[in-house]
Amino acid sequence: MRPTYATKNGVRYRYYVSQPYLRGITTPPPGSIIRVPAAEIETAVVSALKAHRRSAPENRADQDIIASSSVSRIEIHKNELAVWCKPSQPNAVDHAWDQTSPGSTDDTNAMPLLIPWRKPPFRRARKVLLPASVSRKAVRPIKAERRASLLKSIARGRQWLDEIVSGAVQDVEQIAQHHHCSVRYVNMTISMAFIAPSLVQAAVEGRLPRGIGVASLRDAPAEWSLQFARLGLIEPSKSVLH
């Protein structure tokens, strides 16, 4: 496989891509892997090399060989990584992802280090907070537009609360006058600043179930467990028990 990358929204994502696929073989053999995220492979290899070095024999020569070895080849299989090392370059851990062609190494007779590994799913499933007595399959995540409106309301509530606490404004009446809204609206929005952190995190990650929005979370109880009870949701700390 060869390193490559893709750029999306200004962020660079690194991958390793199958060489036959790069050469135009668009129909790979069954079970073959075309592309894998570079970070997943590199993390697995570096961790395995560190563990292998820690479990090395007490013999000083053997320890030096392991410490100075670098990766010469990595084969990616469906359920494992096969890693061949060579004792020619220093800093094995720092260069764990250096790869050369199999024909240019002298490790053909060496036994590879086998690392259990499975390719991560293309899309990671979001663990939506579950309503009580409802199966996970029946729950759909919050819609994007409702999630954006909810996060905007939480941010506004926190900002207005900070203005009152810091003394930037005298009272809610001043906020209402400045934003041309009612005092009741200001109070209801400020109540969004007291939502349980786990609920806010679920909102940020899009893990709230569909149907929950600003109206559901306004003027919520101060106690966080009661907020979950009011929404009919299972608290994350209790979901393990179900």
Helices and strands as residue ranges (DSSP letters): E 2-8, E 11-17, H 19-22, E 35-37, H 38-54, H 60-68, E 70-76, E 80-86, G 102-104, E 113-116, G 136-138, H 144-166, H 172-179, H 183-190, G 191-194, H 197-204, H 214-217, H 224-231, H 236-239
